[in-house]
Amino acid sequence: MSKLAAAKPQDLANIAWSLAELGHRDQQIMTFVVQQAQQWAINGTGRSSGVACIPQHLCNICWSVAVLDLQQQVPGVLQLMASLSAQWSSMKLVPDELRQLYQVYIWLQDFELGGAQGLQVVLTEQQLQQCREAWSCSLRAQQREAVTRFQQSVYSAVQQLPVKWSEPPAMEQLSRGRDGREDGALQVDITARTADGVRLAIEA
């Protein structure tokens, strides 16, 4: 931890991002990173290094917390989001960063964290809409990509299963939340629902 204390904001943000990509839930390191980020949000700089912190660092850290499902870090995430919200007009968040924030929103909402309102607690409706649009654009781009032969073969195999469907197999569908409505969080290769009410989601 002594080496981390002297790390620059970009270094800590990269560490958090790497842990999320690897699916490695190091509670100690992530707690330290979130605490440092909270100091950056207050001071606008890395506490030890004096190097400016940019929005990308905060977005990466919040996204990493969500991907790793570190629910004990929710208060810190909400504080960081509040800081971003307050500086929104002076920042130019790129689509990747907006998509990250929307993933954080979905995580908070699905697990009923932060008052079950997700980032609506700290982001304005206009800010949240920008995040939602960036995420939707990404999904539409995925939909336009050609369906692979393997995916098509899996789809054909599912159609031939001796199962009665209430919703027959369909390709490239949006995921659904716990209430059964589309939440736009993921693009699912193949979805279906049996006559018994069992919902299937298949990644080919």
Summary of the structure (lengths in Angstrom):
residues: 204
radius of gyration: 19.7
end to end distance: 41.2
largest distance: 64.5
contacts: 601
relative contact order: 0.09
helix: 58%
strand: 15%
